[in-house]
């Protein structure tokens, strides 16, 4: 595995921990608290199972990103017809980046797309029990949560040389952020306890 990509992903997860805690910490604490109510005091184990699910979900996305990038790379070298499309895709990504920089917020259509996906995930997991693998499944589905930091880490995974390496890169990112997303809500639950 490329150690530079692995270290980058791990450091992104660790350094992005405050962002993750601000965006998802309350939800993680809610998972721990709901598990305490459902199981009679096993909130920490549910949070750890949730983090395991996140690692699985993020790893799957990393493998998909690496596979997709390799496929696009292969297509771009095989056919001159794809080069204008590939160039247009880069120009569009650059323009979206400039728009994000200028406006300081996500475009509404991108936000709506992410929220629509998240609503479907929420309705599918509304009656999920946090024991018997429910916390793991919820963690896997958490990978569908719209998050700029996650998308940045996926770009790092897309640079990897194989789907397995892409999965490993994203698992290191998820592991780095899991440190803060487990300790922060655990401390909050203990203080409220």
Secondary structure, 3 states (H helix, E strand, C coil): CCHHHHHHHHHHHHHCHHHHHHHHHHHHHHHHHHHHHHHCCCHHHHHHHHHHHHHHHHHHHHHHHHHHHHHHHHHHHHCCHHHHHHHHHHHHHHHHHHHHHHHCCCCHHHHHHHHHHHHHHHHHHCCCCCCCCHHHHHHHHHCCCCCHHHHHHHHHHHCCCCHHHHHHHHHHHHHHHHHHHHHHHHHHHHHHC
